[in-house]
Amino acid sequence: MSDIAQIRAAAARAKGHVRQTPLLSAPALDDIAGRRVFAKAEVLQLTGSFKFRGAWSAVSNLPPAERAKGVLAFSSGNHAQGVAYAAALHGVQATIIMPADAPQAKIDNTRFYGAEVILYDRKGGEDRNVIGARLQEERGLPLIKPFDNADVIAGQGTCGLEIAQQAREAGIEQAEVLACCGGGGLSAGIALALEADAPRMRLRTAEPEGFDDTARSLAAGEICRNTGPEAGLCDAIVTPAPGQLTFPILNRLAGAGIVVSDDEVRAAMRAAYAHLKLVVEPGGAVALAAALYQGAELDGDTAIVTLSGGNVDPDLFADILRG
């Protein structure tokens, strides 16, 4: 299980390798939300998403002899790119299992970082866990899971350390901190960091309609699964269920989950582009959508949101900007 000591250790390993991303604001966003809104711009992180934090943490913490074999991961895109680049910077090969229907930009970028990409038929029912287990056995590679990995959670927690520090510098003592949530690695890591460094701030998960497994799990006090296919507008955060490692953390520390519509996500993407001049992918805009359009679900006068990724296909982004 990840804890604050692991997060601080991950932060130490990240120095000089992982970017500290800015905490941004815009009066127009405050006006839409009816409260102050601050955005943690993880779209500016290396590989275009927060996932590089967890990938670097996990790859850098492998024993050198094990890391030298190369690494294995499965991902719809952002974790894939993060692991591929972290492996490349360590001079080792990455093998990444990706759904064939993942955004082409994410597949292309993963290959650009030097990874071997193995595509599978997600819509046809192929299971990436089964493929990953087979390859792990055949090739003897360490598997870096996208969220249910203690080092990955610790790496994502470095984002929470930065939020706490930047909020103090901005004079923010109390806030709702909204994180885009798939399997819960970012949310759990931030929640642990806030517990230690900003205890007056509360982590809230944000998810798209139809893929609200974390919100339902938090309400039930036990893990609930999505029943539909792992596909949708917010591809980066569409997962079957919260993680076995992440959910206990969220169940202890997070407030009620917030759910947004795809139309609200699209509107949040347009707002981020118009007022922050940032390109945000659908899954990365869910927390901003929650702050802007689900304000009745929030307490207090300040929300801090993660803009967790910006790896969107250009044609889709152009279509969304046109409305």
Stockholm file with secondary structure:
# STOCKHOLM 1.0

chainA/1-323         MSDIAQIRAAAARAKGHVRQTPLLSAPALDDIAGRRVFAKAEVLQLTGSFKFRGAWSAVSNLPPAERAKGVLAFSSGNHAQGVAYAAALHGVQATIIMPADAPQAKIDNTRFYGAEVILYDRKGGEDRNVIGARLQEERGLPLIKPFDNADVIAGQGTCGLEIAQQAREAGIEQAEVLACCGGGGLSAGIALALEADAPRMRLRTAEPEGFDDTARSLAAGEICRNTGPEAGLCDAIVTPAPGQLTFPILNRLAGAGIVVSDDEVRAAMRAAYAHLKLVVEPGGAVALAAALYQGAELDGDTAIVTLSGGNVDPDLFADILRG
#=GR chainA/1-323 SS CCCHHHHHHHHHHHTTTSCCCCEEECHHHHHHHTSEEEEEEGGGSGGGBTHHHHHHHHHHTSCHHHHTTCEEEECSSHHHHHHHHHHHHTTCCEEEEEETTSCHHHHHHHHHTTCEEEEECTTTTCCHHHHHHHHHHHHCCCBCCSSSCHHHHHHHHHHHHHHHHHHHHTTCCCEEEEEECSSSHHHHHHHHHHHHHCTTEEEEEEEETTCCHHHHHHHHTSCCCCCSCSCSTTGGGCCSSCCTTHHHHHHHHCCCCEEECHHHHHHHHHHHHHHHCCCCCTGGGHHHHHHHHCGGGCCSSEEEEEECBCCCCHHHHHHHHHC
#=GC SS_cons         CCCHHHHHHHHHHHTTTSCCCCEEECHHHHHHHTSEEEEEEGGGSGGGBTHHHHHHHHHHTSCHHHHTTCEEEECSSHHHHHHHHHHHHTTCCEEEEEETTSCHHHHHHHHHTTCEEEEECTTTTCCHHHHHHHHHHHHCCCBCCSSSCHHHHHHHHHHHHHHHHHHHHTTCCCEEEEEECSSSHHHHHHHHHHHHHCTTEEEEEEEETTCCHHHHHHHHTSCCCCCSCSCSTTGGGCCSSCCTTHHHHHHHHCCCCEEECHHHHHHHHHHHHHHHCCCCCTGGGHHHHHHHHCGGGCCSSEEEEEECBCCCCHHHHHHHHHC
//
